[in-house]
Amino acid sequence: MKGRFLDAVVAAGRDKRSVALATGLKSGQQLLLQPAPAEAGGERTEGDLALDDAALDAMRDALRADRNRTFDTTAGRIFVEVFSPPRRCFVVGAVHIAQPLVLMLSLADYQPIVIDPRQSFATEARFPGLELSTEWPDEALERLKPDHRSAVVTLTHDPKLDDPALAVALRSECFYIGALGSKRTHAARCGRLKEMGITDADLARIHGPIGLSIGAVSPAEIAVSILGQMTQVLRKGEKPEPG
């Protein structure tokens, strides 16, 4: 990797941004793709590797899926390497479902962070070795700043805890937002969030009821359905189904 690209990758990691580096396997030429918000001037590319629109789209797909890829282009065979900060999952509610979920999240290379102001729930004994916060969920999320590599899962069934957390999550770039509860519960939740000024477009980002529809019953099965849906969104960009 060329020095200037290494510096850019290190800076992106420090700023919790993802970047992709394309290398021509025959020429050795390289192109760095750095997504950026519109207010920062939008997407930027740098390097001596010339790629057409189709190849650039393939780089963007690799970034979105967070996966290295090799493919053929008009410039020859290209290897795209994605550099991303660690993924985090903020679990709001230190409930029974959270216990198997955080174990699965750790195995899937997430950093789970459990948030629950109820100190009898959020204990080291119930969640050994994990980062715990007993702040109010919205305050914790404001401090921890979910980014595009973050997921937010609300499990408490308590509007005082879940709703403010969802409002903060919807103001962030987190790739996945899920909320436990039935369709009726979710409809009532959306009504409350609308009263807080949340738009229909933002509400459509919430996966509610949470998880894949696999007939899950036990806490462990529900945890499987949640992680499965998170993976589907991360890797394939799946949108929530209309309620």
Backbone as CSV, one residue per row, in Angstrom:
resi,resn,N_x,N_y,N_z,CA_x,CA_y,CA_z,C_x,C_y,C_z
1,MET,0.838,-1.187,0.000,0.000,0.000,0.000,0.885,1.253,0.000
2,LYS,0.544,2.193,-0.853,1.333,3.419,-0.945,1.151,4.269,0.321
3,GLY,2.215,5.013,0.638,2.238,5.754,1.890,1.071,6.691,2.077
4,ARG,0.697,7.416,1.028,-0.381,8.397,1.199,-1.716,7.700,1.446
5,PHE,-1.868,6.504,0.894,-3.098,5.767,1.140,-3.115,5.197,2.552
6,LEU,-1.953,4.749,3.024,-1.869,4.259,4.403,-2.244,5.361,5.376
7,ASP,-1.750,6.557,5.137,-2.101,7.689,6.004,-3.603,7.953,5.984
8,ALA,-4.219,7.851,4.786,-5.654,8.099,4.666,-6.459,7.013,5.380
9,VAL,-5.998,5.759,5.293,-6.690,4.653,5.969,-6.605,4.827,7.483
10,VAL,-5.427,5.197,7.985,-5.253,5.410,9.430,-6.146,6.556,9.906
11,ALA,-6.194,7.646,9.119,-7.028,8.790,9.498,-8.501,8.409,9.503
12,ALA,-8.923,7.595,8.526,-10.324,7.159,8.475,-10.675,6.317,9.698
13,GLY,-9.770,5.427,10.088,-10.015,4.613,11.274,-10.135,5.463,12.525
14,ARG,-9.305,6.485,12.615,-9.350,7.390,13.773,-10.681,8.143,13.831
15,ASP,-11.220,8.461,12.628,-12.488,9.201,12.547,-13.699,8.289,12.460
16,LYS,-13.476,6.961,12.601,-14.555,5.960,12.529,-15.280,6.011,11.185
17,ARG,-14.488,6.123,10.106,-15.026,6.094,8.753,-14.523,4.851,8.029
18,SER,-15.313,4.363,7.051,-14.903,3.248,6.206,-14.377,3.785,4.879
19,VAL,-13.343,3.142,4.348,-12.808,3.488,3.034,-12.524,2.199,2.278
20,ALA,-12.424,2.305,0.956,-12.112,1.147,0.121,-10.928,1.482,-0.768
21,LEU,-10.020,0.525,-0.918,-8.840,0.703,-1.761,-8.864,-0.349,-2.865
22,ALA,-8.898,0.115,-4.127,-8.866,-0.776,-5.277,-7.450,-0.841,-5.819
23,THR,-6.986,-2.052,-6.121,-5.644,-2.248,-6.675,-5.743,-3.055,-7.961
24,GLY,-5.143,-2.546,-9.036,-5.063,-3.308,-10.278,-4.058,-4.427,-10.116
25,LEU,-4.504,-5.690,-10.244,-3.632,-6.820,-9.947,-2.491,-6.942,-10.951
26,LYS,-2.664,-6.390,-12.126,-1.597,-6.444,-13.126,-0.744,-5.169,-13.094
27,SER,-1.402,-4.019,-13.018,-0.680,-2.743,-13.112,-0.109,-2.275,-11.787
28,GLY,-0.732,-2.688,-10.674,-0.336,-2.178,-9.368,-0.874,-0.796,-9.062
29,GLN,-1.598,-0.206,-9.996,-2.186,1.111,-9.760,-3.310,0.987,-8.726
30,GLN,-3.547,2.091,-8.004,-4.511,2.049,-6.909,-5.444,3.254,-6.937
31,LEU,-6.625,3.039,-6.353,-7.608,4.115,-6.210,-8.259,3.983,-4.842
32,LEU,-8.270,5.070,-4.080,-8.895,5.098,-2.757,-10.243,5.787,-2.859
33,LEU,-11.273,5.122,-2.348,-12.631,5.680,-2.337,-12.995,6.008,-0.904
34,GLN,-13.338,7.287,-0.658,-13.713,7.731,0.675,-15.114,8.330,0.626
35,PRO,-16.137,7.613,1.120,-17.469,8.213,1.207,-17.431,9.346,2.218
36,ALA,-18.231,10.348,1.991,-18.303,11.470,2.926,-19.681,12.082,2.846
37,PRO,-20.208,12.645,3.962,-21.508,13.307,3.928,-21.508,14.466,2.935
38,ALA,-22.698,14.799,2.463,-22.827,15.880,1.485,-22.248,17.186,2.008
39,GLU,-22.418,17.429,3.318,-21.927,18.694,3.872,-20.401,18.759,3.871
40,ALA,-19.751,17.587,3.732,-18.289,17.560,3.690,-17.776,17.497,2.259
41,GLY,-18.668,17.694,1.299,-18.252,17.687,-0.100,-18.541,16.398,-0.830
42,GLY,-19.121,15.414,-0.153,-19.498,14.170,-0.802,-18.316,13.229,-0.997
43,GLU,-18.551,12.202,-1.797,-17.568,11.146,-2.042,-16.280,11.694,-2.665
44,ARG,-15.138,11.096,-2.252,-13.858,11.506,-2.810,-13.089,10.282,-3.293
45,THR,-12.383,10.438,-4.424,-11.490,9.398,-4.917,-10.107,9.999,-5.130
46,GLU,-9.097,9.133,-4.966,-7.716,9.586,-5.123,-6.890,8.414,-5.618
47,GLY,-6.053,8.653,-6.625,-5.158,7.611,-7.094,-4.978,7.620,-8.589
48,ASP,-4.147,6.681,-9.085,-3.823,6.631,-10.504,-4.525,5.509,-11.250
49,LEU,-5.414,4.784,-10.579,-6.181,3.721,-11.225,-7.482,4.296,-11.764
50,ALA,-7.672,4.239,-13.067,-8.888,4.777,-13.699,-9.949,3.682,-13.763
51,LEU,-11.102,3.950,-13.163,-12.201,2.986,-13.160,-13.441,3.619,-13.767
52,ASP,-14.222,2.796,-14.477,-15.470,3.300,-15.045,-16.564,3.290,-13.980
53,ASP,-17.748,3.775,-14.357,-18.845,3.895,-13.380,-19.238,2.547,-12.801
54,ALA,-19.225,1.495,-13.623,-19.613,0.166,-13.140,-18.633,-0.327,-12.079
55,ALA,-17.341,-0.094,-12.297,-16.343,-0.526,-11.322,-16.448,0.281,-10.032
56,LEU,-16.713,1.584,-10.160,-16.896,2.405,-8.958,-18.117,1.949,-8.169
57,ASP,-19.182,1.576,-8.876,-20.368,1.046,-8.198,-20.028,-0.245,-7.466
58,ALA,-19.180,-1.077,-8.051,-18.769,-2.319,-7.393,-17.964,-2.015,-6.135
59,MET,-17.139,-0.967,-6.183,-16.416,-0.551,-4.979,-17.380,-0.089,-3.896
60,ARG,-18.389,0.675,-4.305,-19.385,1.147,-3.334,-20.140,-0.030,-2.719
61,ASP,-20.453,-1.035,-3.542,-21.137,-2.226,-3.027,-20.262,-2.959,-2.016
62,ALA,-18.959,-3.039,-2.292,-18.040,-3.688,-1.352,-18.010,-2.939,-0.021
63,LEU,-17.997,-1.606,-0.099,-18.033,-0.793,1.124,-19.319,-1.038,1.903
64,ARG,-20.439,-1.038,1.174,-21.741,-1.197,1.829,-21.842,-2.554,2.508
65,ALA,-21.306,-3.586,1.838,-21.377,-4.940,2.392,-20.239,-5.232,3.357
66,ASP,-19.243,-4.301,3.429,-18.100,-4.465,4.319,-17.353,-5.762,4.001
67,ARG,-17.115,-6.001,2.698,-16.451,-7.235,2.282,-15.435,-6.939,1.183
68,ASN,-14.253,-7.550,1.290,-13.265,-7.453,0.220,-13.773,-8.213,-1.008
69,ARG,-13.439,-7.707,-2.196,-13.918,-8.350,-3.413,-12.864,-8.264,-4.512
70,THR,-12.909,-9.233,-5.408,-12.087,-9.213,-6.613,-13.017,-9.353,-7.813
71,PHE,-12.835,-8.500,-8.818,-13.714,-8.559,-9.987,-12.984,-8.014,-11.205
72,ASP,-13.549,-8.339,-12.381,-12.971,-7.891,-13.650,-13.586,-6.565,-14.073
73,THR,-12.748,-5.679,-14.613,-13.198,-4.390,-15.109,-12.530,-4.120,-16.452
74,THR,-12.893,-3.005,-17.070,-12.248,-2.616,-18.320,-10.769,-2.296,-18.105
75,ALA,-10.397,-2.025,-16.841,-8.996,-1.754,-16.514,-8.247,-3.015,-16.101
76,GLY,-8.891,-4.181,-16.215,-8.282,-5.437,-15.796,-8.866,-5.932,-14.486
77,ARG,-8.264,-6.970,-13.928,-8.771,-7.553,-12.678,-8.386,-6.660,-11.510
78,ILE,-9.373,-6.412,-10.648,-9.229,-5.465,-9.543,-9.512,-6.167,-8.217
79,PHE,-8.684,-5.854,-7.214,-8.943,-6.301,-5.848,-9.329,-5.091,-5.012
80,VAL,-10.480,-5.179,-4.343,-10.957,-4.097,-3.489,-10.870,-4.545,-2.034
81,GLU,-10.133,-3.776,-1.241,-9.993,-4.053,0.186,-10.721,-2.964,0.967
82,VAL,-11.568,-3.399,1.902,-12.360,-2.465,2.707,-11.738,-2.341,4.089
83,PHE,-11.573,-1.114,4.530,-11.038,-0.828,5.868,-12.134,-0.124,6.662
84,SER,-12.541,-0.731,7.774,-13.660,-0.199,8.548,-13.350,-0.225,10.035
85,PRO,-13.940,0.696,10.799,-13.810,0.642,12.260,-14.612,-0.536,12.807
86,PRO,-14.387,-0.943,14.052,-15.132,-2.066,14.629,-16.636,-1.797,14.648
87,ARG,-17.408,-2.868,14.481,-18.867,-2.743,14.592,-19.268,-2.774,16.061
88,ARG,-20.283,-1.978,16.389,-20.826,-1.964,17.747,-22.324,-2.238,17.691
89,CYS,-22.838,-2.871,18.736,-24.292,-3.034,18.872,-24.694,-2.571,20.258
90,PHE,-25.552,-1.564,20.295,-26.066,-1.023,21.551,-27.372,-1.739,21.871
91,VAL,-27.352,-2.493,22.956,-28.511,-3.273,23.373,-29.182,-2.531,24.522
92,VAL,-30.351,-1.973,24.260,-31.089,-1.206,25.267,-32.031,-2.165,25.979
93,GLY,-31.701,-2.481,27.218,-32.513,-3.412,27.994,-31.720,-4.646,28.363
94,ALA,-31.336,-4.767,29.620,-30.563,-5.914,30.101,-31.523,-7.039,30.483
95,VAL,-32.320,-7.474,29.520,-33.382,-8.460,29.748,-32.885,-9.848,29.340
96,HIS,-33.787,-10.858,29.470,-33.381,-12.238,29.192,-32.890,-12.411,27.756
97,ILE,-33.558,-11.776,26.791,-33.147,-11.915,25.394,-31.739,-11.360,25.190
98,ALA,-31.390,-10.323,25.940,-30.081,-9.697,25.778,-28.945,-10.647,26.129
99,GLN,-29.175,-11.576,27.049,-28.080,-12.443,27.503,-27.565,-13.355,26.383
100,PRO,-28.409,-14.123,25.686,-27.867,-14.891,24.556,-27.462,-13.998,23.389
101,LEU,-28.150,-12.863,23.227,-27.841,-11.996,22.095,-26.414,-11.464,22.178
102,VAL,-25.985,-11.007,23.345,-24.637,-10.429,23.437,-23.562,-11.482,23.200
103,LEU,-23.823,-12.726,23.581,-22.864,-13.794,23.300,-22.726,-14.011,21.798
104,MET,-23.860,-14.029,21.099,-23.838,-14.213,19.649,-23.193,-13.020,18.954
105,LEU,-23.462,-11.827,19.454,-22.865,-10.626,18.867,-21.340,-10.675,18.971
106,SER,-20.835,-11.095,20.107,-19.389,-11.182,20.285,-18.781,-12.177,19.302
107,LEU,-19.442,-13.310,19.092,-18.961,-14.312,18.143,-18.985,-13.787,16.713
108,ALA,-19.904,-12.848,16.432,-20.038,-12.283,15.089,-19.219,-11.006,14.912
109,ASP,-18.256,-10.782,15.806,-17.312,-9.655,15.703,-17.957,-8.293,15.944
110,TYR,-18.967,-8.259,16.796,-19.510,-6.991,17.274,-18.985,-6.732,18.681
111,GLN,-18.922,-5.461,19.042,-18.702,-5.074,20.437,-20.071,-4.764,21.032
112,PRO,-20.629,-5.650,21.871,-21.933,-5.371,22.471,-21.788,-4.404,23.640
113,ILE,-22.707,-3.466,23.727,-22.760,-2.521,24.838,-24.183,-2.536,25.372
114,VAL,-24.353,-2.949,26.607,-25.680,-3.094,27.207,-26.003,-1.840,28.008
115,ILE,-27.188,-1.287,27.747,-27.606,-0.037,28.383,-28.922,-0.259,29.109
116,ASP,-28.933,-0.001,30.410,-30.170,-0.145,31.187,-29.987,0.579,32.522
117,PRO,-30.803,1.598,32.803,-30.650,2.312,34.073,-31.082,1.494,35.285
118,ARG,-31.721,0.360,35.046,-32.160,-0.498,36.150,-30.949,-1.327,36.606
119,GLN,-30.323,-0.896,37.669,-29.041,-1.474,38.071,-29.156,-2.925,38.534
120,SER,-30.358,-3.344,38.883,-30.514,-4.753,39.251,-30.510,-5.651,38.012
121,PHE,-30.733,-5.082,36.824,-30.692,-5.837,35.571,-29.293,-5.796,34.967
122,ALA,-28.719,-4.595,34.861,-27.424,-4.415,34.203,-26.299,-4.681,35.194
123,THR,-26.008,-5.961,35.426,-25.000,-6.334,36.404,-23.893,-7.157,35.747
124,GLU,-22.719,-7.097,36.357,-21.581,-7.892,35.885,-21.900,-9.380,35.964
125,ALA,-22.661,-9.788,36.966,-22.997,-11.204,37.117,-23.829,-11.709,35.942
126,ARG,-24.727,-10.877,35.428,-25.584,-11.299,34.321,-24.910,-11.099,32.963
127,PHE,-23.971,-10.138,32.883,-23.291,-9.842,31.618,-21.785,-9.748,31.865
128,PRO,-21.155,-10.868,32.189,-19.740,-10.841,32.568,-18.838,-10.378,31.423
129,GLY,-17.925,-9.462,31.771,-16.928,-9.028,30.807,-17.410,-8.062,29.755
130,LEU,-18.664,-7.599,29.824,-19.203,-6.695,28.810,-19.229,-5.257,29.319
131,GLU,-19.243,-4.335,28.358,-19.405,-2.929,28.711,-20.865,-2.681,29.079
132,LEU,-21.092,-2.145,30.263,-22.435,-1.871,30.759,-22.583,-0.387,31.041
133,SER,-23.770,0.142,30.756,-24.085,1.522,31.111,-25.404,1.541,31.855
134,THR,-25.425,2.217,33.001,-26.670,2.378,33.740,-27.225,3.787,33.591
135,GLU,-26.764,4.482,32.543,-27.350,5.781,32.202,-28.727,5.565,31.582
136,TRP,-29.504,6.638,31.475,-30.711,6.567,30.667,-30.283,6.325,29.219
137,PRO,-30.996,5.476,28.489,-30.521,5.067,27.165,-30.238,6.209,26.197
138,ASP,-31.080,7.232,26.184,-30.817,8.332,25.254,-29.530,9.070,25.627
139,GLU,-29.285,9.228,26.932,-28.062,9.904,27.362,-26.829,9.070,27.014
140,ALA,-26.944,7.749,27.206,-25.824,6.871,26.868,-25.517,6.919,25.375
141,LEU,-26.562,6.884,24.546,-26.344,6.903,23.098,-25.794,8.245,22.636
142,GLU,-26.252,9.327,23.246,-25.706,10.640,22.902,-24.203,10.672,23.198
143,ARG,-23.806,10.044,24.298,-22.386,10.038,24.673,-21.580,9.103,23.778
144,LEU,-22.137,7.945,23.451,-21.395,6.922,22.721,-21.437,7.108,21.200
145,LYS,-22.372,7.915,20.722,-22.419,8.331,19.321,-22.415,7.154,18.336
146,PRO,-23.560,6.485,18.157,-23.639,5.438,17.130,-23.255,5.989,15.760
147,ASP,-22.514,5.181,14.988,-22.099,5.606,13.658,-22.590,4.584,12.627
148,HIS,-22.062,4.672,11.399,-22.555,3.809,10.326,-22.184,2.351,10.540
149,ARG,-21.321,2.062,11.507,-20.952,0.683,11.833,-21.674,0.195,13.077
150,SER,-22.729,0.898,13.461,-23.439,0.588,14.699,-24.847,0.075,14.437
151,ALA,-25.313,-0.768,15.361,-26.705,-1.210,15.397,-27.270,-0.830,16.763
152,VAL,-28.564,-0.507,16.791,-29.249,-0.199,18.042,-30.460,-1.113,18.154
153,VAL,-30.539,-1.837,19.263,-31.607,-2.803,19.509,-32.281,-2.433,20.820
154,THR,-33.583,-2.190,20.802,-34.305,-1.855,22.037,-35.188,-3.028,22.437
155,LEU,-35.066,-3.445,23.707,-35.705,-4.681,24.161,-36.540,-4.529,25.419
156,THR,-36.684,-3.302,25.950,-37.272,-3.196,27.293,-38.798,-3.259,27.313
157,HIS,-39.460,-2.928,26.200,-40.929,-2.795,26.181,-41.403,-1.597,26.996
158,ASP,-40.498,-0.775,27.491,-40.863,0.384,28.312,-40.662,1.650,27.475
159,PRO,-41.752,2.360,27.120,-41.608,3.562,26.296,-40.672,4.609,26.891
160,LYS,-40.581,4.658,28.222,-39.700,5.658,28.849,-38.237,5.398,28.512
161,LEU,-37.914,4.140,28.229,-36.538,3.770,27.916,-36.325,3.626,26.409
162,ASP,-37.241,2.908,25.756,-37.046,2.609,24.334,-37.234,3.823,23.431
163,ASP,-38.290,4.593,23.662,-38.621,5.678,22.730,-37.505,6.725,22.631
164,PRO,-36.992,7.255,23.743,-35.906,8.239,23.618,-34.660,7.648,22.958
165,ALA,-34.394,6.361,23.228,-33.240,5.711,22.591,-33.440,5.626,21.083
166,LEU,-34.633,5.275,20.659,-34.916,5.197,19.224,-34.807,6.567,18.566
167,ALA,-35.241,7.596,19.267,-35.146,8.944,18.708,-33.689,9.328,18.456
168,VAL,-32.804,8.973,19.388,-31.377,9.257,19.185,-30.823,8.406,18.044
169,ALA,-31.188,7.128,18.020,-30.700,6.234,16.963,-31.104,6.739,15.583
170,LEU,-32.320,7.254,15.467,-32.817,7.733,14.171,-32.115,9.007,13.717
171,ARG,-31.481,9.698,14.630,-30.702,10.878,14.249,-29.266,10.515,13.879
172,SER,-28.920,9.245,14.000,-27.560,8.795,13.708,-27.524,8.084,12.356
173,GLU,-26.325,7.639,11.979,-26.144,6.913,10.729,-26.138,5.403,10.946
174,CYS,-26.557,4.917,12.109,-26.468,3.482,12.384,-27.175,2.679,11.288
175,PHE,-26.590,1.535,10.944,-27.087,0.770,9.798,-28.315,-0.061,10.135
176,TYR,-28.544,-0.305,11.428,-29.685,-1.147,11.818,-30.309,-0.602,13.087
177,ILE,-31.641,-0.537,13.090,-32.407,-0.170,14.279,-33.537,-1.181,14.414
178,GLY,-33.619,-1.836,15.550,-34.677,-2.814,15.778,-35.338,-2.595,17.120
179,ALA,-36.643,-2.865,17.199,-37.393,-2.655,18.442,-38.299,-3.856,18.702
180,LEU,-38.177,-4.409,19.891,-38.970,-5.572,20.279,-40.425,-5.176,20.495
181,GLY,-41.344,-6.054,20.098,-42.762,-5.803,20.326,-43.592,-6.263,19.145
182,SER,-44.869,-6.456,19.383,-45.793,-6.894,18.334,-46.062,-5.762,17.343
183,LYS,-46.792,-6.078,16.271,-47.170,-5.045,15.305,-48.011,-3.962,15.975
184,ARG,-48.896,-4.369,16.869,-49.723,-3.381,17.569,-48.856,-2.490,18.453
185,THR,-47.907,-3.110,19.164,-46.991,-2.339,20.004,-46.175,-1.374,19.163
186,HIS,-45.721,-1.851,17.986,-44.895,-1.003,17.133,-45.710,0.158,16.572
187,ALA,-46.970,-0.088,16.228,-47.824,0.994,15.714,-47.989,2.077,16.777
188,ALA,-48.220,1.665,18.023,-48.346,2.641,19.108,-47.031,3.385,19.325
189,ARG,-45.932,2.661,19.222,-44.604,3.274,19.359,-44.388,4.331,18.288
190,CYS,-44.729,4.006,17.050,-44.556,4.965,15.954,-45.414,6.212,16.182
191,GLY,-46.598,6.021,16.732,-47.450,7.170,17.041,-46.792,8.087,18.052
192,ARG,-46.192,7.504,19.073,-45.510,8.328,20.088,-44.295,9.040,19.489
193,LEU,-43.550,8.340,18.650,-42.365,8.944,18.044,-42.745,10.076,17.088
194,LYS,-43.878,9.932,16.413,-44.355,11.018,15.552,-44.629,12.270,16.382
195,GLU,-45.187,12.071,17.575,-45.442,13.209,18.454,-44.151,13.870,18.906
196,MET,-43.045,13.135,18.814,-41.730,13.691,19.164,-41.068,14.353,17.959
197,GLY,-41.777,14.363,16.827,-41.246,15.025,15.638,-40.542,14.110,14.659
198,ILE,-40.618,12.791,14.871,-39.976,11.841,13.972,-40.842,11.676,12.718
199,THR,-40.243,11.734,11.553,-40.983,11.653,10.295,-41.268,10.202,9.915
200,ASP,-42.216,10.036,8.986,-42.529,8.690,8.487,-41.307,8.053,7.834
201,ALA,-40.526,8.853,7.112,-39.334,8.320,6.449,-38.346,7.770,7.476
202,ASP,-38.202,8.475,8.595,-37.304,7.988,9.642,-37.875,6.750,10.325
203,LEU,-39.172,6.762,10.583,-39.795,5.606,11.231,-39.637,4.338,10.400
204,ALA,-39.562,4.492,9.079,-39.421,3.334,8.186,-38.076,2.640,8.359
205,ARG,-37.136,3.279,9.052,-35.832,2.647,9.305,-35.902,1.610,10.427
206,ILE,-36.969,1.657,11.232,-37.047,0.768,12.393,-37.578,-0.599,11.968
207,HIS,-36.870,-1.648,12.353,-37.357,-3.014,12.158,-38.212,-3.373,13.372
208,GLY,-39.508,-3.358,13.172,-40.432,-3.654,14.254,-41.669,-4.346,13.687
209,PRO,-42.029,-5.520,14.156,-41.348,-6.312,15.178,-39.916,-6.674,14.759
210,ILE,-39.039,-6.751,15.731,-37.628,-6.990,15.472,-37.382,-8.431,15.039
211,GLY,-36.358,-8.635,14.215,-35.897,-9.980,13.881,-36.561,-10.577,12.654
212,LEU,-35.912,-11.616,12.125,-36.473,-12.354,10.997,-37.676,-13.168,11.456
213,SER,-38.617,-13.347,10.566,-39.833,-14.100,10.893,-39.547,-15.595,10.761
214,ILE,-39.004,-16.193,11.838,-38.646,-17.615,11.812,-39.430,-18.409,12.854
215,GLY,-40.441,-17.781,13.443,-41.225,-18.467,14.462,-40.506,-18.592,15.790
216,ALA,-39.566,-17.678,16.069,-38.776,-17.746,17.299,-39.655,-17.600,18.529
217,VAL,-39.341,-18.390,19.568,-40.115,-18.364,20.813,-39.221,-18.087,22.017
218,SER,-38.160,-18.851,22.183,-37.296,-18.712,23.354,-36.388,-17.499,23.200
219,PRO,-35.816,-17.015,24.313,-34.877,-15.890,24.208,-33.734,-16.157,23.232
220,ALA,-33.191,-17.368,23.239,-32.087,-17.681,22.333,-32.550,-17.651,20.877
221,GLU,-33.733,-18.182,20.604,-34.246,-18.166,19.232,-34.513,-16.737,18.761
222,ILE,-35.051,-15.915,19.652,-35.285,-14.511,19.291,-33.960,-13.820,19.024
223,ALA,-32.940,-14.132,19.816,-31.616,-13.562,19.590,-31.074,-13.966,18.225
224,VAL,-31.270,-15.226,17.844,-30.849,-15.689,16.513,-31.542,-14.877,15.425
225,SER,-32.849,-14.645,15.596,-33.609,-13.909,14.578,-33.127,-12.462,14.477
226,ILE,-32.739,-11.869,15.600,-32.257,-10.482,15.594,-30.906,-10.395,14.887
227,LEU,-29.972,-11.267,15.275,-28.657,-11.230,14.646,-28.756,-11.580,13.162
228,GLY,-29.659,-12.503,12.817,-29.855,-12.836,11.406,-30.327,-11.640,10.604
229,GLN,-31.260,-10.887,11.165,-31.764,-9.702,10.458,-30.692,-8.622,10.370
230,MET,-29.931,-8.441,11.433,-28.830,-7.472,11.392,-27.839,-7.829,10.288
231,THR,-27.522,-9.120,10.175,-26.583,-9.570,9.147,-27.153,-9.346,7.756
232,GLN,-28.436,-9.610,7.599,-29.099,-9.398,6.312,-29.029,-7.934,5.898
233,VAL,-29.268,-7.045,6.842,-29.212,-5.611,6.542,-27.774,-5.184,6.240
234,LEU,-26.831,-5.659,7.045,-25.426,-5.289,6.861,-24.907,-5.757,5.505
235,ARG,-25.179,-7.002,5.164,-24.580,-7.584,3.964,-25.377,-7.331,2.693
236,LYS,-26.709,-7.209,2.823,-27.532,-7.084,1.624,-28.303,-5.772,1.542
237,GLY,-28.235,-4.972,2.609,-28.938,-3.695,2.582,-30.447,-3.822,2.598
238,GLU,-30.969,-4.889,3.221,-32.418,-5.104,3.248,-33.110,-4.028,4.061
239,LYS,-34.257,-3.563,3.553,-35.040,-2.530,4.238,-36.138,-3.188,5.080
240,PRO,-36.613,-2.499,6.130,-37.745,-3.035,6.890,-38.966,-3.205,6.007
241,GLU,-39.722,-4.261,6.262,-40.969,-4.463,5.523,-42.011,-3.484,6.044
242,PRO,-42.905,-2.985,5.145,-43.953,-2.075,5.603,-44.814,-2.746,6.650
243,GLY,-45.199,-1.959,7.678,-46.045,-2.513,8.727,-47.434,-2.768,8.243
